[in-house]
Amino acid sequence: MFLLNTLLLAAAMAAVTAMPIAKLTISSTAFANNGSIPMKYSCEGEEVSPPLTIDDVPAGAKSLAIVLHDPDAAREGGFTHWVVYNIDVANKNIPENFKGGEQGLNGAGKPGYKGMCPPTGEHHYHFIVYALDITLNADAKTDKAALEKSIQGHILAQGELVGLYKKSKQ
């Protein structure tokens, strides 16, 4: 009987952890999905974060998190340009130069947004947004890896917007 109960509990836990993650819709008034990101948001411009709109946030979400990552960067694993978390779920329109939420560490080890600045060629920039069932209790040293670890099992929905950028002078 103990073995049967253990197996049933394991099956129930597997079913809970295997629940599909809902899809968020992410867009920007600055660029289309798979479109060119304007220079304004890069190291060649004002280096401010672009505006984002987040739709389809599920009921029960307690916070949002954003990771901006460039997998094309030469450094192993790519380069993370932005980590921000504990964004109020009511804030579905993230304005340009967003300073809200908790600003985590980018790939340069500094808090906040770091504009695109690929040394060669065109790179893909992935704006990944998570709707979470928790508000994170993280510290000022939270980077992409720490954020991804802390949100495991807490993602209710996820969405992605990809933008392209190539420096004007290479």
Backbone torsions as a table, in degrees:
resi	resn	phi	psi	omega
1	MET	NA	-41.5	179.0
2	PHE	-59.1	-44.9	179.9
3	LEU	-61.8	-42.5	179.2
4	LEU	-62.6	-45.7	178.2
5	ASN	-62.3	-39.9	178.4
6	THR	-63.6	-43.0	179.2
7	LEU	-65.8	-41.2	178.1
8	LEU	-63.8	-42.0	178.4
9	LEU	-64.0	-42.6	179.0
10	ALA	-63.1	-41.1	178.9
11	ALA	-65.1	-40.8	179.2
12	ALA	-65.1	-41.9	179.1
13	MET	-64.9	-40.4	178.6
14	ALA	-63.6	-39.0	179.3
15	ALA	-65.2	-39.6	179.8
16	VAL	-67.1	-44.5	-177.4
17	THR	-74.9	-18.2	-179.5
18	ALA	-93.6	6.7	179.6
19	MET	-59.6	137.5	-179.1
20	PRO	-66.9	146.5	178.0
21	ILE	-89.5	130.2	-179.9
22	ALA	-68.0	163.7	-177.5
23	LYS	-104.8	126.9	171.1
24	LEU	-88.1	151.0	173.5
25	THR	-106.1	121.6	-177.7
26	ILE	-115.5	132.6	177.2
27	SER	-143.8	169.9	177.5
28	SER	-142.9	143.7	174.3
29	THR	-78.5	-9.3	-177.4
30	ALA	-89.4	-27.3	-178.6
31	PHE	-160.8	155.3	178.8
32	ALA	-88.5	160.8	174.6
33	ASN	-57.0	129.7	-176.2
34	ASN	64.6	18.9	176.9
35	GLY	-101.3	174.6	-178.4
36	SER	-77.2	133.1	175.7
37	ILE	-82.4	129.3	179.5
38	PRO	-61.5	148.6	-178.6
39	MET	-54.5	-30.1	-178.4
40	LYS	-49.7	-33.8	-174.0
41	TYR	-92.3	5.8	-176.2
42	SER	-107.3	-179.0	176.3
43	CYS	-68.6	-16.5	178.7
44	GLU	-87.2	-10.1	-177.6
45	GLY	-118.8	-136.5	-178.0
46	GLU	-83.2	-11.0	179.5
47	GLU	52.9	48.2	174.8
48	VAL	-112.4	153.4	179.6
49	SER	-70.4	144.2	179.1
50	PRO	-76.7	159.6	176.4
51	PRO	-71.4	143.5	178.4
52	LEU	-130.8	146.1	173.3
53	THR	-119.1	131.4	-177.2
54	ILE	-117.2	117.8	179.6
55	ASP	-117.6	160.5	177.1
56	ASP	71.2	32.2	175.1
57	VAL	-69.0	123.6	-175.9
58	PRO	-72.9	152.6	172.8
59	ALA	-59.8	144.9	-179.5
60	GLY	95.3	-12.4	177.4
61	ALA	-69.6	136.0	-178.9
62	LYS	-107.8	-21.1	178.6
63	SER	-160.5	164.5	176.0
64	LEU	-119.1	153.8	175.4
65	ALA	-137.9	147.5	179.0
66	ILE	-128.8	136.3	171.1
67	VAL	-125.7	129.5	173.9
68	LEU	-110.9	117.1	-172.9
69	HIS	-132.2	140.2	176.2
70	ASP	-111.0	99.8	180.0
71	PRO	-74.0	-12.5	-178.3
72	ASP	-82.8	-10.9	-178.7
73	ALA	-60.9	147.4	-175.2
74	ALA	-64.9	-28.8	-178.4
75	ARG	-67.4	145.4	-177.9
76	GLU	-56.7	127.3	-179.4
77	GLY	86.3	-1.8	179.8
78	GLY	86.4	-164.8	-178.0
79	PHE	-132.9	131.8	179.2
80	THR	-95.9	123.9	-177.1
81	HIS	-94.7	-18.6	-175.5
82	TRP	-163.8	135.5	171.6
83	VAL	-133.9	119.3	177.3
84	VAL	-140.3	137.5	-175.9
85	TYR	-143.9	175.1	-175.6
86	ASN	57.9	38.9	173.8
87	ILE	-81.2	133.3	179.0
88	ASP	-60.2	130.8	-178.5
89	VAL	-64.5	-20.3	177.0
90	ALA	-72.7	-16.4	-177.7
91	ASN	-90.5	75.8	-177.2
92	LYS	-87.1	-9.5	174.9
93	ASN	-112.7	99.6	-179.6
94	ILE	-83.1	114.9	-175.8
95	PRO	-74.6	162.3	173.0
96	GLU	-56.2	144.4	179.3
97	ASN	59.5	41.8	-177.1
98	PHE	-64.0	127.0	179.6
99	LYS	-118.6	5.7	-177.6
100	GLY	-79.2	-172.6	-177.4
101	GLY	61.0	-158.9	175.4
102	GLU	-107.7	120.5	-177.9
103	GLN	-87.5	112.6	178.7
104	GLY	-83.0	-174.7	-177.1
105	LEU	-86.6	134.2	174.2
106	ASN	-84.2	-176.0	-177.8
107	GLY	-65.1	-16.8	176.3
108	ALA	-87.8	1.4	179.3
109	GLY	79.0	16.2	-179.7
110	LYS	-115.0	148.3	178.3
111	PRO	-72.5	146.9	174.6
112	GLY	96.9	-170.9	-174.2
113	TYR	-79.8	138.7	174.9
114	LYS	-124.5	118.0	-176.2
115	GLY	-64.5	157.9	179.1
116	MET	-64.0	141.5	-178.5
117	CYS	-159.8	56.1	-175.7
118	PRO	-66.9	133.6	-177.8
119	PRO	-67.9	-33.2	178.8
120	THR	-145.4	148.3	172.4
121	GLY	67.8	-179.6	178.6
122	GLU	-93.2	132.7	179.7
123	HIS	-112.8	157.7	177.2
124	HIS	-101.8	129.4	-178.5
125	TYR	-115.8	117.2	-175.0
126	HIS	-100.2	112.4	173.1
127	PHE	-91.2	105.1	-177.9
128	ILE	-106.2	124.4	-177.8
129	VAL	-116.4	135.6	-179.8
130	TYR	-119.1	135.1	168.4
131	ALA	-100.4	124.3	-172.3
132	LEU	-114.8	152.2	177.7
133	ASP	-88.8	10.3	-179.8
134	ILE	-139.9	163.8	164.1
135	THR	-102.4	127.7	-173.7
136	LEU	-74.5	143.3	173.3
137	ASN	-108.1	77.7	-175.3
138	ALA	-113.8	167.3	-179.5
139	ASP	-105.2	178.6	-175.6
140	ALA	-67.2	-11.6	-179.2
141	LYS	-97.5	15.8	-178.9
142	THR	-69.8	121.7	175.3
143	ASP	-116.2	-171.0	-177.2
144	LYS	-57.4	-48.4	-178.2
145	ALA	-62.0	-44.5	-179.5
146	ALA	-66.4	-40.3	178.4
147	LEU	-63.4	-49.2	-178.6
148	GLU	-59.9	-36.3	177.6
149	LYS	-68.2	-42.0	-175.6
150	SER	-73.8	-19.8	-179.0
151	ILE	-95.8	-4.6	178.6
152	GLN	-56.4	130.4	179.7
153	GLY	81.7	1.2	-177.9
154	HIS	-121.8	6.4	-178.0
155	ILE	-86.1	115.7	176.1
156	LEU	-88.5	-34.5	-179.6
157	ALA	-154.1	156.1	-177.6
158	GLN	-147.9	145.7	176.6
159	GLY	-147.9	164.6	-176.0
160	GLU	-144.4	141.0	173.6
161	LEU	-126.7	129.3	-179.0
162	VAL	-112.1	131.0	175.2
163	GLY	-122.7	156.2	-178.7
164	LEU	-114.5	144.3	175.9
165	TYR	-148.0	137.7	173.7
166	LYS	-134.7	129.9	179.4
167	LYS	-61.2	147.5	-179.2
168	SER	-71.9	-29.1	179.2
169	LYS	-122.8	112.1	179.2
170	GLN	-126.1	NA	NA
